Amino acid sequence: MKIVVPIMPKSLAEIVEFDVAQYAAADLIEWRVDFMPVADLNQAAQEIKAQFPNHEILFTYRTEDKAETLISADDYAALVQQFSTEFAYIDVEILKFPSIILPENAVVSYHDFTQIPQNLPEILSKMVESRATTVKFAAMPQKQSDVLRLMTETLRFSEAHPDVTLVSMAMGELGKITRVASDSFGSSWTFASVAGASAPGQLTLEEMVKFRELL
Ligand SMILES: O=C1C[C@@](O)(C(=O)O)C[C@@H](O)[C@@H]1O
């Protein structure tokens, strides 16, 4: 299972301050672009690539965790088009922005910060219809059985689509088990933090590495 570590710089100045050595055990860096002014993204992209020359980078502009809309659909599509060629992977909220032209390195994603929706299988099916090779799903369980449901659907989906890389996780305290063990049920990436979590329930990179060694 690949360990993905998010970085969430709020300014250009923060990028040069990263203690890059702390990220060495990460398989992939996720740049959470949505914390930074859009006007600074070009320069930030170059500086981030220079800071992490040995890592593949996932470019993510997350809108689904925000109440207000900070970016128009056209601007979102323009960002995807511009930055998809600059990074190894690019996150695309395909169900929220359905008219987008999907780049080959797209990681189509869906987030629900309140629940694990009952129509999870349908959401996964819709995402795979986009023909993306990587499908990511993160949602918030309210009870233990929600976590089991996510694991069951992860297994079902991964068996039905062996050619697709599935990334799934349950967030929060209840979901932690999915972050360390869901590769047993067909999920291929897990997210862990170095300088602050980008979602509830993430373990630190150090904890994750220890867990993975034990498992
Ligand atoms: O899609 C995900 C997964 C995530 O939401 C998590 O729960 O670890 C964290 C986000 O930064 C990332 O874009």
The ligand as an ORCA input file, in Angstrom:
! r2SCAN-3c Opt
* xyz 0 1
  O      -8.802     12.241     -0.662
  C      -8.065     12.426      0.291
  C      -8.143     11.574      1.443
  C      -8.303     12.379      2.718
  O      -9.563     12.990      2.722
  C      -8.221     11.433      3.935
  O      -9.279     11.144      4.496
  O      -7.121     11.028      4.297
  C      -7.207     13.430      2.801
  C      -7.183     14.344      1.595
  O      -6.074     15.234      1.693
  C      -7.093     13.540      0.318
  O      -7.281     14.383     -0.787
*
